Amino acid sequence: MMNSETRAQVEARLKRIAGQVGGLQRMVEEDRYCVDIVMQISAARAALAKVSQLVLDAHIHTCVADAFDSGDAAGREEKIAELIRVFDKNCRC
């Protein structure tokens, strides 16, 4: 589980991203210049990537570390398989 500091960082970033997405919706409604919209989409994607990084870091330092510290081989393998599935879905190889 995330510690309170990480949770606060994630929540704050997600609120900012929600504002960015709302701004994007307004830009589309106002028929703003396409390149400006694409640039804002890129910024929102980068912000989401940072949130993902924070959550993954917390997961590795808590859930994954706990699974390895527990001595439970099945639990370790489950956490490894989870991470492989996540990276496999996100891999642009």
ChimeraX commands (.cxc) that place a marker at each C-alpha (Angstrom):
marker #1 position 0.00,0.00,0.00 radius 0.5
marker #1 position 1.10,3.57,-0.60 radius 0.5
marker #1 position 2.38,5.65,2.27 radius 0.5
marker #1 position 0.51,8.85,3.02 radius 0.5
marker #1 position 3.09,11.08,1.30 radius 0.5
marker #1 position 2.96,9.11,-1.96 radius 0.5
marker #1 position -0.84,8.93,-1.81 radius 0.5
marker #1 position -1.00,12.72,-1.41 radius 0.5
marker #1 position 1.36,13.20,-4.38 radius 0.5
marker #1 position -0.69,10.84,-6.54 radius 0.5
marker #1 position -3.98,12.46,-5.55 radius 0.5
marker #1 position -2.63,15.96,-6.26 radius 0.5
marker #1 position -1.29,14.92,-9.65 radius 0.5
marker #1 position -4.56,13.21,-10.58 radius 0.5
marker #1 position -6.51,16.35,-9.68 radius 0.5
marker #1 position -4.23,18.38,-11.94 radius 0.5
marker #1 position -4.67,15.83,-14.72 radius 0.5
marker #1 position -8.44,15.99,-14.31 radius 0.5
marker #1 position -8.16,19.74,-14.81 radius 0.5
marker #1 position -6.01,19.21,-17.89 radius 0.5
marker #1 position -8.58,16.81,-19.36 radius 0.5
marker #1 position -11.35,19.29,-18.64 radius 0.5
marker #1 position -9.29,21.93,-20.40 radius 0.5
marker #1 position -8.86,19.61,-23.36 radius 0.5
marker #1 position -12.59,19.09,-23.57 radius 0.5
marker #1 position -13.12,22.86,-23.58 radius 0.5
marker #1 position -10.46,23.27,-26.27 radius 0.5
marker #1 position -12.30,20.78,-28.48 radius 0.5
marker #1 position -15.66,22.44,-27.80 radius 0.5
marker #1 position -14.15,25.83,-28.69 radius 0.5
marker #1 position -12.67,24.39,-31.89 radius 0.5
marker #1 position -9.16,25.37,-30.88 radius 0.5
marker #1 position -6.13,24.80,-33.09 radius 0.5
marker #1 position -5.48,21.05,-33.50 radius 0.5
marker #1 position -1.76,21.24,-32.73 radius 0.5
marker #1 position -2.49,23.03,-29.45 radius 0.5
marker #1 position -4.89,20.23,-28.51 radius 0.5
marker #1 position -2.33,17.57,-29.42 radius 0.5
marker #1 position 0.31,19.33,-27.32 radius 0.5
marker #1 position -2.03,19.37,-24.32 radius 0.5
marker #1 position -2.82,15.69,-24.84 radius 0.5
marker #1 position 0.91,15.00,-24.79 radius 0.5
marker #1 position 1.27,16.93,-21.54 radius 0.5
marker #1 position -1.60,14.97,-19.97 radius 0.5
marker #1 position -0.06,11.67,-21.08 radius 0.5
marker #1 position 3.28,12.67,-19.55 radius 0.5
marker #1 position 1.52,13.58,-16.31 radius 0.5
marker #1 position -0.24,10.20,-16.26 radius 0.5
marker #1 position 3.06,8.46,-16.89 radius 0.5
marker #1 position 4.51,10.18,-13.82 radius 0.5
marker #1 position 1.55,9.03,-11.73 radius 0.5
marker #1 position 2.08,5.51,-13.02 radius 0.5
marker #1 position 5.74,5.72,-12.05 radius 0.5
marker #1 position 4.87,6.84,-8.52 radius 0.5
marker #1 position 2.31,4.05,-8.05 radius 0.5
marker #1 position 4.65,1.42,-9.48 radius 0.5
marker #1 position 7.46,2.59,-7.21 radius 0.5
marker #1 position 5.15,2.30,-4.20 radius 0.5
marker #1 position 4.00,-1.15,-5.33 radius 0.5
marker #1 position 7.55,-2.43,-5.67 radius 0.5
marker #1 position 8.62,-1.04,-2.30 radius 0.5
marker #1 position 5.59,-2.43,-0.47 radius 0.5
marker #1 position 3.65,-5.27,-2.08 radius 0.5
marker #1 position 6.53,-6.77,-4.05 radius 0.5
marker #1 position 9.04,-6.33,-1.23 radius 0.5
marker #1 position 6.60,-7.93,1.22 radius 0.5
marker #1 position 6.11,-10.90,-1.11 radius 0.5
marker #1 position 9.87,-11.42,-1.33 radius 0.5
marker #1 position 10.40,-10.95,2.40 radius 0.5
marker #1 position 7.61,-13.40,3.27 radius 0.5
marker #1 position 9.48,-16.41,1.94 radius 0.5
marker #1 position 6.32,-17.47,0.07 radius 0.5
marker #1 position 7.57,-18.69,-3.32 radius 0.5
marker #1 position 4.07,-18.68,-4.83 radius 0.5
marker #1 position 3.51,-15.10,-3.65 radius 0.5
marker #1 position 6.82,-14.00,-5.17 radius 0.5
marker #1 position 5.99,-15.64,-8.48 radius 0.5
marker #1 position 2.55,-14.00,-8.49 radius 0.5
marker #1 position 4.07,-10.53,-8.02 radius 0.5
marker #1 position 6.66,-11.19,-10.72 radius 0.5
marker #1 position 3.93,-12.38,-13.12 radius 0.5
marker #1 position 1.85,-9.26,-12.36 radius 0.5
marker #1 position 4.75,-6.98,-13.21 radius 0.5
marker #1 position 5.55,-8.88,-16.38 radius 0.5
marker #1 position 1.90,-8.58,-17.52 radius 0.5
marker #1 position 1.93,-4.84,-16.84 radius 0.5
marker #1 position 5.17,-4.25,-18.71 radius 0.5
marker #1 position 4.14,-6.58,-21.54 radius 0.5
marker #1 position 0.94,-4.54,-22.10 radius 0.5
marker #1 position 2.89,-1.28,-22.05 radius 0.5
marker #1 position 5.87,-2.42,-24.09 radius 0.5
marker #1 position 6.26,-0.69,-27.43 radius 0.5
marker #1 position 9.00,-3.07,-28.52 radius 0.5
marker link #1:1,2 radius 0.2
marker link #1:2,3 radius 0.2
marker link #1:3,4 radius 0.2
marker link #1:4,5 radius 0.2
marker link #1:5,6 radius 0.2
marker link #1:6,7 radius 0.2
marker link #1:7,8 radius 0.2
marker link #1:8,9 radius 0.2
marker link #1:9,10 radius 0.2
marker link #1:10,11 radius 0.2
marker link #1:11,12 radius 0.2
marker link #1:12,13 radius 0.2
marker link #1:13,14 radius 0.2
marker link #1:14,15 radius 0.2
marker link #1:15,16 radius 0.2
marker link #1:16,17 radius 0.2
marker link #1:17,18 radius 0.2
marker link #1:18,19 radius 0.2
marker link #1:19,20 radius 0.2
marker link #1:20,21 radius 0.2
marker link #1:21,22 radius 0.2
marker link #1:22,23 radius 0.2
marker link #1:23,24 radius 0.2
marker link #1:24,25 radius 0.2
marker link #1:25,26 radius 0.2
marker link #1:26,27 radius 0.2
marker link #1:27,28 radius 0.2
marker link #1:28,29 radius 0.2
marker link #1:29,30 radius 0.2
marker link #1:30,31 radius 0.2
marker link #1:31,32 radius 0.2
marker link #1:32,33 radius 0.2
marker link #1:33,34 radius 0.2
marker link #1:34,35 radius 0.2
marker link #1:35,36 radius 0.2
marker link #1:36,37 radius 0.2
marker link #1:37,38 radius 0.2
marker link #1:38,39 radius 0.2
marker link #1:39,40 radius 0.2
marker link #1:40,41 radius 0.2
marker link #1:41,42 radius 0.2
marker link #1:42,43 radius 0.2
marker link #1:43,44 radius 0.2
marker link #1:44,45 radius 0.2
marker link #1:45,46 radius 0.2
marker link #1:46,47 radius 0.2
marker link #1:47,48 radius 0.2
marker link #1:48,49 radius 0.2
marker link #1:49,50 radius 0.2
marker link #1:50,51 radius 0.2
marker link #1:51,52 radius 0.2
marker link #1:52,53 radius 0.2
marker link #1:53,54 radius 0.2
marker link #1:54,55 radius 0.2
marker link #1:55,56 radius 0.2
marker link #1:56,57 radius 0.2
marker link #1:57,58 radius 0.2
marker link #1:58,59 radius 0.2
marker link #1:59,60 radius 0.2
marker link #1:60,61 radius 0.2
marker link #1:61,62 radius 0.2
marker link #1:62,63 radius 0.2
marker link #1:63,64 radius 0.2
marker link #1:64,65 radius 0.2
marker link #1:65,66 radius 0.2
marker link #1:66,67 radius 0.2
marker link #1:67,68 radius 0.2
marker link #1:68,69 radius 0.2
marker link #1:69,70 radius 0.2
marker link #1:70,71 radius 0.2
marker link #1:71,72 radius 0.2
marker link #1:72,73 radius 0.2
marker link #1:73,74 radius 0.2
marker link #1:74,75 radius 0.2
marker link #1:75,76 radius 0.2
marker link #1:76,77 radius 0.2
marker link #1:77,78 radius 0.2
marker link #1:78,79 radius 0.2
marker link #1:79,80 radius 0.2
marker link #1:80,81 radius 0.2
marker link #1:81,82 radius 0.2
marker link #1:82,83 radius 0.2
marker link #1:83,84 radius 0.2
marker link #1:84,85 radius 0.2
marker link #1:85,86 radius 0.2
marker link #1:86,87 radius 0.2
marker link #1:87,88 radius 0.2
marker link #1:88,89 radius 0.2
marker link #1:89,90 radius 0.2
marker link #1:90,91 radius 0.2
marker link #1:91,92 radius 0.2
marker link #1:92,93 radius 0.2
view
